């Protein structure tokens, strides 16, 4: 039996859903206006795609006309790139022009991915984790995964996943992302990409994507319960070879923006060197204290003091206005490394005490 409370709850849910739909449509309209404006800056032709609501997937990218197989649909420069360190990414976000900040913050977020309580991720990091592409080149697999750097592309971030996509995605030497039609794409059809290269049964793919990408896949292959072959992995690897394009670059960074990226990268390297020096200093102090018979409490106080010193140093050198939340979270992430040094020296201290006891008993 439906109560008045249930009716009110259902009414609110419908109103909320309606409001979200209106907000999505307004955002899509703004994005399409911006895309048309960006295209007009770099080419005389109009875009061949638009952003609009995608059933069950918030916004998506759709073909405005027939796109023939082999057509380059999009070539775009990254809005955020250049480093893998999180303090660096937070600083890169802070130096973005205001209109790019707004565009970045309008991207969808799947929420917390760290699994910690309280969460270690700032709003910017949650958006980055949800939307970033791993920039890899044809020889990346030979060099190793440490050469894969994630980046954010504003328009590309609106392209949804499919286990059987209609585009191939690759990167130029300048780290521009390229989407190329793998087959004819009909007018009105959604343009899709494969986020992972995962293959196999629908249940396996959905479980993998939910665990790694935080969404329940509703692509045609999953809805149709189709099994995708291992060949999918080779196809994904071949997609990386899409490295050149004759079309103009969307969202190309200005010389001033490029200079800022290099400046922030240098600052980030300095911050990392401070971190390394702080660890070395901690180890030296703990070694000295252990030799002079410091107690466990005294060693723990030293760890706390060094963490506080590093935190104050970051705040003092925070020339790009990285949020206090980001700095606090960074300290929380680094704290286990400091505590590991403490545990190592406690083991040394206990071993020394045990040796003294053994000697006195002999």
N, C-alpha and C positions, 0 to 999 in steps of 0.2 A: 504494500500500500504506500503510495507516494504521499509524503508529508509536506507541509508548507515550507519546512526547511529545505527539503530536497528540491522542491520547485524553485525556491530562491537560488539555491546553489547552481541548478541547471541554467537558470536565467543568466546568472553572472558568468558562467562558463561560456555561454553563447555570445554574450556581450564582449567578453575578453577575446574570444576567437575572431569576432567581427572586427574589433579594434586592431588586432594583430594583422588581419588581412588588409585593412586600410593602410596601416603603417608600412606593410610590405609593398603595396602598390605605390605609395608615395616614394619610398626608397628606390624602387625599380625605375620610376619616372625620372628621378634625379640622376640615377646612374646612367640611364640611356641618354639623357641630355648631355651629361659629361662625356660619354663615349663618342657621341656625334661631334661634340666640340673638339675632343682630342683628335679624332680622325680628320677633321677639317684642317687641323694645324699641320698634319704630316702628309696628307694625301687629298686629292681632289674627289676621290670616290667616297661613297657613304659606307658605313659598316654593314656587314652581311649577317649580323646577329644582333639580338637584343636580350636584355635581362627582364625576366618576368617571373611570376609565381610558378613554381613547379610542384605538382601534386605530391603532398607528403614530404617535400624536401625544401620547404621555404622557397628561396629564389634559385633560379637556374638560368642558363644561357641557351637561347633558341635561334635556329636559323630563320632569317627573314626571307630567304629565297632558296632555290635549289643550289646546293654547294656540291660541286663535282668532286669525285675522288681525286686526291692529290693536291687539292687547293689548300693554300696556307690561310687559315682562318684568323689567327691572332699571333702577333709577335709583340711581346711586352717586356719592359724593363721592370726590375723589382723595386718596390717601395722601401723594403727593408732587407738588407743583406750585409755581407762583409765580415761577419765573425760568428763564432759559435758560443761565446761566453755570454751568460745572461745579463750581466751588468752592462756589457757592450750593447746588447740589443735594446735594453731599457733606455740607454743614453741615445741610441740611434732614433728611437721613437720620439724622445724629447726634442731632438733637433729638426724633426720633420716640419715643413711649412704647415700652418694651421689647417689649411684645406685638406692636406694629405692625412693629418692626424684624424680629422673628422671622418674621412673615408675609411681609414684603417679601423677606427672604433665602431664603424657601422657594419663591419664584417661579423658573421655569425660565430658564436663560441659554443663549444660542446660542454663547457664547464671545467671543473677541476680534473686534471689528469694525474696529479702527483700522488693522490691517495693518502696524503698526510692530513692530520687534524691538529691545529688549524691548517688550512691550505697554504702551500708555499708559493702559489702562483698569483701574480698581480693580474688585473683585468687585461692588460696588454699581452701578458704571457699566455693567458688562456686563449686569446684570439690567435696568437701566433701558433700555438700548438695545434689548433683546429685547422688552420688555413695554409700552413707553410708547405712548400714543395722542396724536396731534397734535390738540390742542384747537382746533377751528376753528368759527366761527359762520357764519350765513347771509351776512354781509357781509365775511367774511374775504378772499375772493378779490378783492373790490374794494379792500381796504386793503393787501394784499400778504402774502407769506409770512412777513415778519418779525413779523407779528402771530400766527403760529401757535406756540403754546407746548406742548411735550410734557408729559404728566402720567401718573402711574401710578394705576390703579384695581385694587384687589386682586382682586375677583371678576371684573371685566371682563377682566382679564389671563388668566383661565382659558378665555375664549371663543376657540375656534380659528377660523382663516381658512377661507373657502370662496370660490371664484371665482363661485359662484351661491348667495349666502347666503340664509338664511331670516329675517334681521332687518335692520332699518335702524338706524343708529347716529348719534346727534346729541348736542348739548350745550346745556344751559340757560345763561342769562346768568351763573349762579353757577359755571359750568364743571362741573356734574354731568353724568355721562355717562348716556345713555338708550338702551336697546335695545328696539325695537318690532317685533313679529312682522309680516313682510311678507306672510305667507301662513299658513294653518293649519299648526301644528307638532304632529306626533303624539306621544303619550306614548312616552318612550324614545328619541326622535329627538334627535340632537345639535343644539344651538343654535349657529349660526355667524354670523360677520360677515365683511365684505370689508375686508381691511387696506389695500388700495391702489387699487381701482377699475380695475386692469389688465384689458385685454380682448385678444381675438385667439386665436391657436392655442394649444393646450396647451403645445407646446414653448416658445413665446414667453413665456407666462405663467409657466411653471415657471422659465425662465431669469431672468426679471425678479425673481421672488420669492426665488430662491436668491441672487441678487446683492444685492438690497436688504433682504431680511428674513431671510436665512440659513437657509431651510428648503426642503426638497423637497416640493412640494404634493401631497397625496394626497386632495384633495377629490373628490367624485363627478364633477364636470366634467372634472377632470384624469385620473382613473382611467378614465373613459369616453371620453377623448380628444375632448371636445366643444369646438367653437370658440364663444367668447362674443362677442357683437356690440359695436360701438362704443357702442351704447345703454347699455352698462354704466357708462360714464363719466358720462352724464347721471343715471343712477339713483343713482350714488355721490354726485353733487353734490346731488341732491334729499334724500338721507339726512340731510345737514347741517341740513335744515329741521325735523328732529325736535327741537324746542327747549323743549317744555313737557310736563309729565306730572303726573298727579294722584296717582301712587303715592308712598309715603314714600321718604325718602332713606336708602340703606344706607351705613353707615360715615361718617356725618356728622361733620365735624371739631368738636371742642369749642371754646369761646371761647378757652381757653388755648392750644390747638394753632394756632388762627388767629393769635393774638397772636405766637406764636413764628415763624410764617411771615413776618409783617411785620418782625419783629426781625431775622431772618436776612437778609431781602432788603435791609434798610438796611446791615447789615454787609457784604454782598456788594458793594453799590454803593460803599462806602468802600474795599474792597479793589481794586475796579476803578479808582477814582480814584488809588490808590497806584500801580497799574500804569501809568496814563497819565502821572502825574508822573515815574515812573522813566524812561519813554521820553523825555520832554521833557528831563529832566536829563542823560540819556545823550547826546542830540543836542547839547546845549549844550557838554558836556565834549569830545565828539569834534570839534566845530567849533573850539573853542579850541585843542585839541591839534594839529589840522590846520594852523591858522594859525601855530603856533609850531614847525612842522616835526617833529612826533612821528613815530616809526617805526611800521611796520605792527604790530610786536610790542607796542609801547606802547598802540596803539589797541585791540588785541585784549585786552590786560590790563584796560583800562578797561571793556570789555564784560563780561568775566568778573567784575570787581568789582561792577558794577551789578547783574548777575544774582544774585550772592551777597547783596548788600544787600537786594534785593527778596525773596529766599528767607528771609532772617533776619527781615525785616519781617512776612512772612506767619506765620512761626512764632511771633513775639512777639504778634501780634494774633489768634492762633488760639483764640478764646474758646469755640468749639463742639467742640473736639477733633477737627477734621478730621485724618485719618490722614497720617502722614509720607509714605506712598506717594502719596496724592492730591496733596500739595503738590509732591513731586518731579516727578510727572507733569505737573502744571500748569506748572512751570518749563520742563520739556522742550518742552511745546507752545508756550510763549511765546518760547523761545530764538531761533527763526528770525527773529522780528520784530526782536530786538536785533541779531542778526548782519546783518540787511539794512541797518541803520543803519551798521554797521561797513563793509560792502561799499561803500555809497554814499560814505563818507568816504575809503576807499581809492582809489576812482575819482577823487575830487577831488584827493587827494594825488598820485596818478600823473599826473593832468593838469597839476598845478602843476610837477612835476619835468620833464615833457615840455616845458612852456613855457620853463622856465629853460634847458634844454638847447638849445632852438631859439633863444633870445635870445643865448646865449653863442656860438652858431655863426654868427650873422649879423654 
